[in-house]
């Protein structure tokens, strides 16, 4: 300690350039030399810290680049892995999809329309079969009718007899 100034041991590399007298654990220095050394020390510390910040910023820029590159690689690999997994997934089915099958009472327009209406009332998807036989589409004395068949309802007539070439021999409905 000299003139109320103590020099800590971390200042030794800087202080050693000047006239220093060592007495036990204290280093004695004139007040002027200490203030010059102190300015030199602060300047040196700031320059060192600035260079550390520059290196850190440069490393951070490298880190950003590598992080973005890694993220792109992970996303591209993840999408290819997911597509290959989805391609080979088997979906098990323990149930049966039931579609109502209704047979009209006859081939008349009223009976076919009532069968179609029943299918529509019970889910809107189903099959309506017209039985085999000879029927009048419209009864005598009644006005001409049409049958309205919405999407989802299939209308099948009775099976027909065909020859070897697939030509219809006889219509059964």
Secondary structure, 3 states (H helix, E strand, C coil): CECCECCCHHHHHHHCCCCCEEECCEEECCHHHHHHHHHHHHHHHHHHHHHHHHHHHHHHHHHHHHHHHHHHHHHHHHHHHHHHHHHCCCCCCCCCCCCEEEECCCCCHHHHHHHHHHHHHCCCCEEEECCCCCCCCCCCCCCCCCCCCCCCEEEECCCCEECCCCCEEECCC
